[in-house]
Amino acid sequence: MHTPNVCDSGEKAMPFRASVLTLYPEMFPGPLGTSLAGRALSEGLWSLEATNIRSFATDRHRSVDDTPAGGGSGMVLRPDIVAAALDSVADGRPMLALTPRGESLTQARVRDLVSGEGLILLCGRFEGFDERIFEARPLHPVSIGDYILSGGELGAMVILDACVRLLPGVMGAASSGEEESFEAGLLEYPHYTRPVTWEGRTIPEVLRSGDHAKIATWRHARAVEDTRLRRPDLMERHGGASQAPPSSARRRDTKAKDV
Ligand SMILES: C[S@@+](CC[C@H](N)C(=O)[O-])C[C@H]1O[C@@H](n2cnc3c(N)ncnc32)[C@H](O)[C@@H]1O
């Protein structure tokens, strides 16, 4: 039987500890308090503390930002305030700053992050951080995608959700997440469930054949085909272009007449 949160040696693992630095601590746990992550949180498989960056302000207005050097619109988070907030939680865990200027988050990075003791996540607001904070502290800039959010909090939740579901005991023995999209440099194959026929569309026959070897071959072929059509960048990155089916291959229609 799979025992939650236990190392291979049989010793009980330490919970994964997440510290979030934010101007809006009341946003947490938010969605991380429900479903898989929420259950894992209440079972102590991971812990979460949200600290208000504003509590490190030193003036009577409790200001955390100032106008951009060189002019321009918006405000910039002050490095002295942000450094004090980071120093208050720094203990060797990786420190990530949410910023569109960061390295894009990938599933490989998530696997790497979840193998450690936990994470410190710094959420930006306004125009973002004074760049000197990246020189002064071991802070890794991370982006969750090529679009602009109004703050880093949702990005921190995305990172934590991606990490927490991979913690031992969170998804249970039935799934380790190893077959999912991105794990092998491919999108996952498509799924179907009952009813067998719905609005004239039937589940592909191979999936109802009970022949596991044939099913595995079909799933791999669809994973390759869909990745080639939807995410050629993934194919390129993982050197998988040679696995692609001939260019004449077209996505299969699953209407009853075609299966
Ligand atoms: C309005 S954004 C600042 C955008 C910044 N001026 C720029 O153009 O790069 C405010 C904050 O939202 C967060 N944020 C916005 N988009 C993000 C993304 N794609 N990935 C990670 N964090 C993001 C960051 O913490 C950022 O400091």
PDBQT file of the ligand as one rigid body, heavy atoms in Angstrom, charges set to zero:
ROOT
HETATM    1  C1  LIG A 301       1.660  44.475 -14.129  1.00  0.00    +0.000 C 
HETATM    2  S1  LIG A 301       2.870  43.263 -13.781  1.00  0.00    +0.000 S 
HETATM    3  C2  LIG A 301       4.368  44.126 -14.166  1.00  0.00    +0.000 C 
HETATM    4  C3  LIG A 301       4.798  43.899 -15.585  1.00  0.00    +0.000 C 
HETATM    5  C4  LIG A 301       6.142  44.539 -15.893  1.00  0.00    +0.000 C 
HETATM    6  N1  LIG A 301       6.044  45.971 -15.930  1.00  0.00    +0.000 N 
HETATM    7  C5  LIG A 301       6.637  44.033 -17.244  1.00  0.00    +0.000 C 
HETATM    8  O1  LIG A 301       6.216  44.559 -18.281  1.00  0.00    +0.000 OA
HETATM    9  O2  LIG A 301       7.426  43.066 -17.280  1.00  0.00    +0.000 OA
HETATM   10  C6  LIG A 301       2.879  43.236 -12.023  1.00  0.00    +0.000 C 
HETATM   11  C7  LIG A 301       3.384  41.946 -11.420  1.00  0.00    +0.000 C 
HETATM   12  O3  LIG A 301       2.572  40.864 -11.854  1.00  0.00    +0.000 OA
HETATM   13  C8  LIG A 301       3.333  39.672 -11.864  1.00  0.00    +0.000 C 
HETATM   14  N2  LIG A 301       3.214  39.092 -13.215  1.00  0.00    +0.000 N 
HETATM   15  C9  LIG A 301       2.566  39.605 -14.277  1.00  0.00    +0.000 A 
HETATM   16  N3  LIG A 301       2.630  38.801 -15.342  1.00  0.00    +0.000 NA
HETATM   17  C10 LIG A 301       3.334  37.728 -14.958  1.00  0.00    +0.000 A 
HETATM   18  C11 LIG A 301       3.752  36.545 -15.625  1.00  0.00    +0.000 A 
HETATM   19  N4  LIG A 301       3.454  36.319 -16.894  1.00  0.00    +0.000 N 
HETATM   20  N5  LIG A 301       4.487  35.647 -14.925  1.00  0.00    +0.000 NA
HETATM   21  C12 LIG A 301       4.803  35.862 -13.634  1.00  0.00    +0.000 A 
HETATM   22  N6  LIG A 301       4.437  36.967 -12.951  1.00  0.00    +0.000 NA
HETATM   23  C13 LIG A 301       3.721  37.891 -13.596  1.00  0.00    +0.000 A 
HETATM   24  C14 LIG A 301       4.767  40.035 -11.499  1.00  0.00    +0.000 C 
HETATM   25  O4  LIG A 301       4.980  39.737 -10.144  1.00  0.00    +0.000 OA
HETATM   26  C15 LIG A 301       4.783  41.530 -11.757  1.00  0.00    +0.000 C 
HETATM   27  O5  LIG A 301       5.761  42.173 -10.964  1.00  0.00    +0.000 OA
ENDROOT
TORSDOF 0
